[in-house]
């Protein structure tokens, strides 16, 4: 909606351009909780593996066990957690308890280390339990988002949240690395504890009206899956993102190996290349709202499905003089990260808009189960394919195959949808 033009008083001081949603107290506190929690996740993701490596003496197999322990809850508990959260009327309370639980578990790690009682089994147990609480936090997030944000503001609100996500990917690992270097990994984990506590405080101060699902509403895991299967919009976005994730994780499994061994890129330069991707993500979060208003939400989703995977073909294409190779890699990471923000923001907004409020958590859990479940499969296929036919040909298959995800959207009502869909 176009706002009336108001002429500024020349004598009045210029006010900083703060996004309108951040001037709303409830949303600002919710967004602040998300932001500090995302930064805490990034610090924890770096500090815990380093602690396993330096303090516990973990080798490659043990690092794999630790990673698997943190990811398994997404695969096995997302759907039942979503079904339970939909029946519980206070989703904000679920998120607060999850934050407090994650803070307590993370605090336990340095305490065990100082008591000389930390071992790999306990570290894996902590990682698993933190993963379980993160699942509840994430599936409850969609319901709280819908209770806080008006439907016309979904894209702008998602842009702010995903902007924080991109910024956490830029600054989080750097801050975490410095903290580990200066304070050691166990002490660095205290910063993660503080971020989870801060998130709980912000959420506790967020005033929002939540309601339980109406009596008689179809709920539960089966109802959620059936609803997605019947909805042309939700079905297309789930199949599209699953196809994209399959091929993207085939690509991710081989990217670092290919760039460092076959292209001869040093770890330092590789870090800069990945950093360029994070900057592209920030730009994508900033422009997605304007793009979706300009061309419509459906075409913006189509754009995201192309702009995310298409630039990655530059990676297997990279060859020749080092400046040319670096230019192609930087371009691929920057544009692809911009595209993934367009995709995440628009698809996330469409999925929330097309889902009944009473089923937001269970359908979110169903999506997490499918999309997180396909990732290790993609990584295994990528590794097997790379060993069988060579890394570069496998990267060509992965980067081109990821474009197939757009076909699900092209043959759905989304392709010409100008506004967010109704439930």
C-alpha positions in Angstrom: 0.0 0.0 0.0 1.4 3.4 -0.9 1.7 5.8 2.0 0.7 9.5 1.6 3.6 11.8 0.8 4.6 13.9 3.8 6.9 16.9 3.4 9.6 16.9 6.1 10.1 20.0 8.2 13.4 21.5 7.1 14.1 22.5 10.7 13.6 19.1 12.1 16.6 16.7 12.5 16.8 13.8 10.1 15.8 10.5 11.8 17.6 7.3 11.0 15.8 5.1 8.6 14.8 2.3 10.9 12.6 -0.4 9.3 9.0 0.0 10.3 8.7 -3.5 11.8 11.6 -2.8 14.2 9.8 0.2 15.5 7.1 -2.2 16.8 8.2 -3.3 20.3 6.9 -6.9 20.1 8.5 -7.7 16.8 11.7 -5.9 17.7 12.1 -8.1 20.8 11.3 -11.2 18.8 13.8 -10.2 16.1 16.4 -9.5 18.8 15.9 -12.9 20.3 16.4 -14.5 16.9 19.5 -12.5 16.2 21.4 -13.3 19.4 20.3 -16.9 19.2 21.7 -17.2 15.6 25.0 -15.7 16.7 25.1 -18.1 19.6 24.6 -21.0 17.2 27.5 -19.9 15.1 29.9 -19.6 18.0 28.8 -23.0 19.4 29.1 -24.7 16.0 32.8 -23.7 16.0 33.7 -24.0 19.7 32.2 -27.4 20.4 34.1 -29.3 17.5 37.3 -27.4 18.5 36.8 -28.5 22.1 36.3 -32.1 20.9 39.5 -31.9 18.9 41.7 -30.1 21.4 40.5 -31.3 24.8 39.1 -34.7 24.0 41.5 -35.7 21.3 38.8 -36.6 18.8 39.8 -38.0 15.4 37.9 -37.9 12.0 35.5 -40.7 13.0 34.8 -39.1 16.4 34.1 -35.8 14.7 31.7 -37.5 12.5 29.9 -39.0 15.5 29.7 -35.6 17.1 28.2 -34.0 14.0 25.7 -36.8 13.6 24.6 -36.5 17.2 23.8 -32.8 16.7 21.8 -33.5 13.4 19.9 -36.6 14.2 17.1 -34.8 16.2 16.2 -32.8 13.0 15.5 -36.1 11.2 13.7 -38.0 13.9 11.9 -35.5 16.1 10.9 -32.5 13.9 7.6 -34.0 12.9 6.4 -35.3 16.3 7.7 -32.0 18.0 5.6 -30.0 15.5 2.5 -32.0 16.1 2.9 -31.5 19.9 3.6 -27.8 19.6 0.5 -27.2 17.5 -1.6 -28.6 20.5 0.2 -26.4 23.0 -1.2 -22.8 23.1 2.0 -21.0 24.4 4.6 -21.4 21.7 6.6 -18.5 23.1 7.0 -20.4 26.3 8.3 -23.4 24.4 11.0 -21.2 22.8 12.0 -19.7 26.1 12.3 -23.2 27.8 14.3 -24.3 24.8 16.7 -21.3 25.2 17.1 -21.9 28.9 17.7 -25.6 28.4 20.3 -25.0 25.7 22.1 -22.5 27.9 22.2 -25.0 30.8 23.5 -27.8 28.6 26.1 -25.6 27.1 27.2 -24.4 30.5 27.7 -28.0 31.5 30.5 -28.5 29.0 33.1 -26.2 30.4 32.2 -27.3 33.9 32.8 -30.9 33.0 36.1 -29.9 31.3 37.3 -28.0 34.4 36.4 -31.1 36.5 38.4 -33.2 34.1 35.3 -35.3 33.5 34.6 -34.4 29.9 34.7 -37.2 27.3 33.4 -37.8 23.8 30.3 -39.6 24.9 29.2 -36.8 27.2 30.0 -34.2 24.5 27.9 -36.2 22.0 25.1 -36.5 24.5 25.1 -32.7 25.1 25.1 -32.1 21.3 22.2 -34.4 20.9 20.1 -32.8 23.6 20.9 -29.3 22.4 19.8 -30.5 18.9 16.5 -31.7 20.4 15.8 -28.4 22.1 16.7 -26.6 18.9 14.1 -28.6 17.0 11.3 -27.5 19.5 12.6 -23.9 19.2 12.5 -23.9 15.4 9.1 -25.6 14.9 7.5 -23.2 17.5 9.1 -20.2 15.7 6.7 -20.4 12.7 3.6 -20.1 14.9 5.0 -17.2 16.9 6.0 -15.5 13.7 2.4 -15.7 12.4 1.0 -14.4 15.7 3.3 -11.4 15.6 3.4 -10.4 12.0 0.6 -9.2 9.8 0.2 -11.2 6.5 1.2 -8.2 4.2 4.5 -7.9 6.2 5.6 -11.5 5.9 8.3 -10.8 3.3 9.7 -7.8 5.1 9.8 -9.6 8.4 11.4 -12.7 6.9 14.0 -10.3 5.2 14.9 -8.9 8.6 15.3 -12.4 10.2 17.3 -13.8 7.3 19.4 -10.6 7.3 20.4 -11.5 10.9 21.1 -15.1 9.8 23.4 -13.8 7.0 25.1 -11.4 9.4 25.6 -14.2 11.9 27.4 -16.3 9.2 29.6 -13.3 8.5 30.5 -12.3 12.0 29.7 -15.4 14.1 32.6 -17.7 13.0 35.1 -14.8 13.2 34.0 -13.8 16.7 34.0 -17.5 17.7 37.5 -18.0 16.3 38.8 -15.0 18.2 37.2 -16.1 21.4 38.6 -19.7 21.1 42.0 -18.3 20.3 42.1 -15.8 23.2 40.0 -17.5 25.8 40.2 -21.2 24.8 37.2 -23.3 23.6 35.7 -24.1 27.0 35.6 -20.4 28.0 34.4 -19.4 24.6 31.3 -21.5 25.1 30.2 -19.0 27.8 29.4 -16.5 25.1 27.0 -19.1 23.6 25.4 -19.5 27.0 24.9 -15.7 27.2 23.3 -15.5 23.8 20.7 -18.2 24.6 19.9 -16.4 27.9 19.6 -13.1 26.1 17.2 -14.7 23.6 15.1 -16.0 26.5 14.9 -12.6 28.1 13.9 -10.9 24.8 11.2 -13.6 24.2 9.9 -13.2 27.8 9.4 -9.5 27.1 7.6 -10.1 23.8 3.9 -9.5 24.3 1.8 -11.5 21.8 -1.7 -13.0 21.8 -1.5 -16.7 21.1 -4.4 -19.1 20.8 -4.8 -22.8 20.8 -6.1 -24.6 17.7 -9.9 -24.6 17.5 -11.5 -27.7 18.9 -12.2 -30.2 16.1 -9.4 -29.0 13.9 -7.5 -31.8 12.2 -4.1 -31.9 13.8 -1.2 -34.4 14.2 1.5 -35.8 12.0 -0.8 -37.5 9.5 -3.0 -34.5 9.1 0.0 -32.3 8.5 1.4 -34.5 5.8 -2.0 -34.9 4.2 -2.5 -31.1 4.1 0.9 -30.6 2.3 0.1 -33.4 -0.2 -3.3 -31.7 -1.0 -1.9 -28.1 -1.2 -0.5 -27.3 -4.7 1.6 -24.5 -3.2 3.0 -26.3 -0.2 3.6 -29.5 -2.3 5.5 -27.6 -5.0 7.7 -25.7 -2.6 8.5 -28.8 -0.6 9.4 -30.9 -3.7 11.3 -28.0 -5.2 13.4 -27.3 -2.1 14.0 -31.1 -1.5 15.3 -31.5 -5.1 17.5 -28.4 -4.7 18.8 -29.7 -1.3 19.7 -33.1 -2.8 21.9 -31.7 -5.5 23.2 -28.8 -3.4 24.5 -31.2 -0.8 26.1 -33.4 -3.5 27.9 -30.1 -4.5 28.8 -29.2 -0.9 30.4 -32.6 -0.2 32.9 -32.0 -3.0 33.3 -28.2 -3.1 36.2 -27.8 -0.5 38.0 -30.8 -1.9 37.8 -29.6 -5.4 38.8 -26.0 -4.7 41.8 -26.9 -2.5 43.2 -29.9 -4.3 42.3 -29.4 -8.0 42.3 -25.6 -8.1 45.1 -25.1 -5.6 43.3 -22.5 -3.5 44.8 -21.9 -0.1 42.6 -22.1 3.1 43.0 -18.4 3.6 41.7 -17.5 0.2 38.9 -20.1 0.5 37.8 -18.3 3.7 37.6 -15.0 1.7 35.6 -16.7 -1.0 33.1 -18.0 1.5 33.0 -14.6 3.2 32.0 -13.1 -0.2 29.0 -15.5 -0.1 28.0 -14.1 3.3 28.1 -10.6 2.0 26.0 -11.6 -1.0 23.5 -13.0 1.5 23.3 -9.7 3.3 22.5 -7.9 0.0 19.9 -10.6 -0.9 18.1 -10.0 2.5 18.1 -6.2 1.8 16.6 -6.4 -1.8 14.2 -9.3 -1.6 11.3 -7.3 -0.3 11.6 -4.8 -3.2 12.0 -7.6 -5.7 8.9 -9.4 -4.6 6.8 -6.2 -4.6 8.1 -5.4 -8.1 7.6 -8.7 -9.9 5.2 -10.6 -7.6 5.8 -13.2 -4.9 5.5 -16.2 -7.3 8.0 -14.9 -9.9 10.3 -14.0 -7.0 10.2 -17.6 -5.8 11.1 -18.7 -9.3 13.9 -16.2 -9.4 15.3 -17.7 -6.1 15.2 -21.2 -7.5 17.3 -20.1 -10.4 19.6 -17.5 -8.8 20.7 -19.8 -6.0 22.0 -22.8 -8.0 22.8 -21.3 -11.4 25.9 -19.4 -10.4 27.5 -22.6 -9.0 28.1 -23.9 -12.5 31.0 -21.4 -12.5 32.8 -23.6 -10.0 33.4 -26.6 -12.3 33.9 -24.1 -15.1 36.8 -22.4 -13.3 40.1 -23.1 -14.9 43.0 -21.1 -16.4 45.0 -18.3 -14.7 44.6 -17.9 -11.0 42.9 -14.4 -11.2 40.3 -15.9 -13.6 39.7 -18.8 -11.3 39.3 -16.6 -8.2 37.0 -14.2 -10.1 34.7 -17.1 -11.0 34.7 -18.5 -7.5 34.0 -15.1 -5.9 31.2 -14.5 -8.4 29.7 -17.9 -7.8 29.6 -17.6 -4.0 28.4 -14.0 -4.0 25.5 -14.4 -6.5 24.5 -17.8 -5.2 24.3 -16.5 -1.6 22.2 -13.5 -2.8 19.9 -16.0 -4.6 19.5 -18.3 -1.5 18.3 -15.3 0.5 15.7 -14.5 -2.2 14.7 -18.1 -2.1 14.6 -18.5 1.7 12.7 -15.3 2.3 10.0 -15.7 -0.4 9.5 -19.5 0.1 9.3 -19.1 3.8 6.7 -16.3 3.5 4.7 -18.4 1.0 4.7 -21.5 3.2 3.6 -19.6 6.3 0.8 -17.8 4.4 -0.4 -21.0 2.8 -0.6 -23.0 6.1 -3.4 -22.9 8.6 -2.3 -21.3 11.8 -3.4 -24.4 13.7 -1.0 -26.5 11.7 2.1 -24.3 11.4 4.3 -26.2 13.7 3.6 -29.7 12.5 3.9 -28.7 8.8 7.2 -26.9 9.7 8.3 -30.1 11.4 7.4 -32.2 8.3 9.4 -29.8 6.0 12.4 -30.0 8.4 12.2 -33.8 8.4 12.2 -34.1 4.6 14.7 -31.3 3.9 17.2 -32.4 6.6 16.7 -36.0 5.7 17.7 -35.5 2.1 20.9 -33.7 3.0 23.1 -36.6 4.1 21.7 -38.6 1.2 22.9 -35.9 -1.2 26.3 -35.8 0.5 26.7 -39.6 0.2 25.7 -39.5 -3.5 28.1 -36.6 -4.2 31.0 -38.4 -2.5 30.3 -41.7 -4.3 29.8 -40.0 -7.7 33.0 -38.0 -7.2 35.0 -41.2 -6.5 33.4 -43.0 -9.5 33.6 -40.4 -12.3 35.8 -37.6 -10.9 35.2 -34.5 -8.8 34.7 -32.0 -11.7 32.1 -34.1 -13.6 30.3 -34.8 -10.3 30.2 -31.0 -9.6 28.7 -30.4 -13.1 26.0 -32.9 -12.4 25.3 -31.4 -9.0 25.2 -27.8 -10.1 23.1 -28.4 -13.2 20.8 -30.9 -11.4 20.0 -28.3 -8.7 18.2 -26.3 -11.4 15.6 -29.0 -11.7 14.0 -27.8 -8.5 12.5 -24.8 -10.4 10.4 -27.2 -12.5 8.2 -28.0 -9.5 7.4 -24.3 -9.2 7.1 -23.7 -12.9 4.3 -26.2 -13.1 2.4 -24.9 -10.0 0.1 -22.0 -9.3 3.1 -20.1 -7.8 4.6 -19.2 -11.2 2.1 -16.4 -11.8 1.1 -15.6 -8.2 1.4 -11.9 -7.5 0.4 -11.9 -3.8 0.8 -14.3 -0.9 -1.6 -17.2 -1.1 -4.5 -17.7 1.2 -4.7 -20.7 3.5 
